[in-house]
Amino acid sequence: MFPPMSGRLYMDAEIRQNASLSPLGFKVILGVVAAACSVFSLFFFVIGAWPAPIFLGLDVLLIWLAFRASFRAAARKERVRVSAEQVEIWLESERGKRTVWTSPTAFTGLDVEPYGQDDTKVRLRLHRKRYLVGRALSPEERADLGRALDDALRAARAERYPTGAALPV
């Protein structure tokens, strides 16, 4: 799926959004909602409130659409790979469209900065280009990703430029 990188990998992480509901759980929830709406629709129809069943049917349709959008969003993947030569970020959308960000490891900067009271942003930068990493993660997981990415960048640079060697300018 992703092309192989040459050399040793210091980080190879795949980031996905947490999908907390299984397909079977979705069917059960939608079945319960549809059954409850059917019972209420029948009641409202019998008492003469004929528009109510239409709106209850729309409720079931909107709930189905919302869950479908959530499952589609859970199909997004982000892959972060760090080697001594380069840093690669592959973002694959739910429709299969890929965005690739690459930069040489030696010139890639990392910013892990608090954003607001309870949030953290992890950004890779190369000159004026910036890329936000780990959007699907919680703030704590993003902070952990930032530390792991920093460690991977340091280790990759140390392989290519051993202690005492000057980094390229």
C-alpha positions as MATLAB code, in Angstrom:
seq = 'MFPPMSGRLYMDAEIRQNASLSPLGFKVILGVVAAACSVFSLFFFVIGAWPAPIFLGLDVLLIWLAFRASFRAAARKERVRVSAEQVEIWLESERGKRTVWTSPTAFTGLDVEPYGQDDTKVRLRLHRKRYLVGRALSPEERADLGRALDDALRAARAERYPTGAALPV';
ca = [
       0.000    0.000    0.000;
       2.736    2.471    0.946;
       6.012    2.248   -0.977;
       8.993    0.995    1.027;
      11.628    3.451    2.264;
      15.302    2.724    1.893;
      17.440    2.402    5.004;
      16.533    1.957    8.631;
      13.227    3.406    9.843;
      13.315    5.289   13.140;
       9.570    5.774   13.148;
       6.809    4.045   11.242;
       3.455    4.992   12.740;
      -0.019    4.718   11.306;
      -2.590    7.064   12.800;
      -6.289    6.311   12.515;
      -9.343    7.802   14.104;
     -10.803    5.695   16.897;
     -13.916    3.840   15.740;
     -15.780    2.984   18.915;
     -18.844    1.402   17.296;
     -18.740   -1.864   15.386;
     -20.936   -2.487   12.336;
     -23.080   -4.864   14.399;
     -23.504   -2.206   17.103;
     -24.545    0.285   14.422;
     -27.208   -2.117   13.115;
     -28.538   -2.715   16.633;
     -28.727    1.020   17.432;
     -30.353    1.876   14.109;
     -32.827   -1.012   14.551;
     -33.817    0.192   18.030;
     -34.230    3.781   16.830;
     -36.257    2.658   13.789;
     -38.503    0.454   15.947;
     -39.113    3.238   18.483;
     -39.868    5.731   15.703;
     -42.247    3.240   14.095;
     -44.198    2.794   17.346;
     -44.421    6.561   17.874;
     -45.318    7.099   14.214;
     -48.198    4.642   14.469;
     -49.445    6.358   17.642;
     -49.303    9.828   16.086;
     -50.967    8.600   12.887;
     -53.841    7.035   14.861;
     -54.514   10.253   16.830;
     -54.549   12.244   13.599;
     -51.136   13.908   13.708;
     -50.197   12.591   10.262;
     -47.113   14.852    9.673;
     -45.318   13.434   12.749;
     -44.493   10.041   11.126;
     -42.808   11.880    8.243;
     -40.511   13.730   10.631;
     -39.783   10.588   12.636;
     -38.819    8.825    9.394;
     -36.529   11.764    8.588;
     -34.945   11.341   12.038;
     -34.035    7.727   11.234;
     -32.640    8.788    7.841;
     -30.531   11.576    9.392;
     -29.168    9.257   12.094;
     -28.180    6.758    9.379;
     -26.452    9.514    7.373;
     -24.584   10.786   10.463;
     -23.253    7.329   11.319;
     -22.300    6.734    7.703;
     -20.299    9.986    7.666;
     -18.629    8.979   10.933;
     -17.629    5.564    9.555;
     -16.302    7.220    6.406;
     -14.202    9.637    8.484;
     -12.825    6.690   10.473;
     -11.399    5.297    7.223;
      -8.850    8.154    7.026;
      -5.239    7.160    7.679;
      -2.067    9.078    8.310;
       1.313    7.376    8.121;
       4.467    8.940    9.561;
       7.844    7.492    8.591;
      11.289    8.774    9.536;
      14.564    7.498    8.105;
      18.058    8.996    8.076;
      17.402   10.464    4.624;
      13.841   11.780    4.794;
      10.611   12.276    6.675;
       7.431   11.132    4.916;
       3.835   11.798    5.860;
       1.122   10.024    3.862;
      -2.450   11.182    4.421;
      -5.031    8.925    2.805;
      -8.579   10.262    2.719;
     -11.680    8.131    3.054;
     -12.059    8.191   -0.740;
      -8.501    6.948   -1.333;
      -6.950   10.312   -2.267;
      -3.369   10.561   -1.004;
      -1.420   13.605    0.072;
       2.314   13.121    0.563;
       4.624   15.437    2.505;
       8.338   14.692    2.295;
      11.364   16.544    3.566;
      15.023   15.775    4.243;
      15.521   14.689    7.842;
      18.451   17.039    8.400;
      16.379   20.128    7.558;
      13.049   19.130    9.082;
      12.032   21.067   12.163;
       9.483   19.986   14.741;
       7.174   22.223   16.762;
       5.197   20.715   19.629;
       3.247   23.576   21.091;
       0.326   23.901   23.448;
      -2.757   25.240   21.710;
      -5.361   26.556   24.084;
      -5.756   25.169   27.566;
      -6.080   21.445   26.837;
      -4.758   20.981   23.311;
      -1.406   20.354   21.662;
      -0.316   20.836   18.060;
       2.476   18.856   16.413;
       3.898   20.475   13.278;
       6.707   19.521   10.972;
       8.347   22.381    9.130;
      10.721   22.799    6.237;
      11.629   26.406    5.490;
       8.185   28.052    5.077;
       6.165   24.875    4.599;
       4.392   23.422    7.609;
       2.431   20.224    8.088;
       0.131   19.482   11.030;
       0.528   15.859   12.197;
      -1.838   13.668   14.214;
      -5.103   15.551   13.830;
      -7.100   12.396   14.659;
      -5.365   11.945   18.027;
      -6.377   13.235   21.439;
      -4.265   16.073   22.932;
      -2.348   13.643   25.190;
      -1.680   11.278   22.299;
      -0.481   14.209   20.157;
       1.974   15.211   22.894;
       3.248   11.601   22.989;
       3.530   11.613   19.193;
       5.523   14.848   19.368;
       7.992   13.329   21.853;
       8.338   10.127   19.799;
       8.810   12.114   16.587;
      11.456   14.281   18.243;
      13.314   11.169   19.426;
      13.080    9.607   15.948;
      14.397   12.776   14.259;
      17.320   12.977   16.698;
      18.218    9.296   16.206;
      17.962    9.580   12.404;
      20.184   12.668   12.361;
      22.687   10.960   14.670;
      23.048    8.076   12.198;
      23.683   10.355    9.281;
      25.713   12.983   11.152;
      27.587   11.284   14.027;
      28.632   13.299   17.065;
      31.259   15.829   16.168;
      30.232   16.101   12.502;
      28.769   19.373   11.377;
      25.221   19.478   10.048;
      24.829   20.847    6.530;
      23.980   24.511    6.287;
];
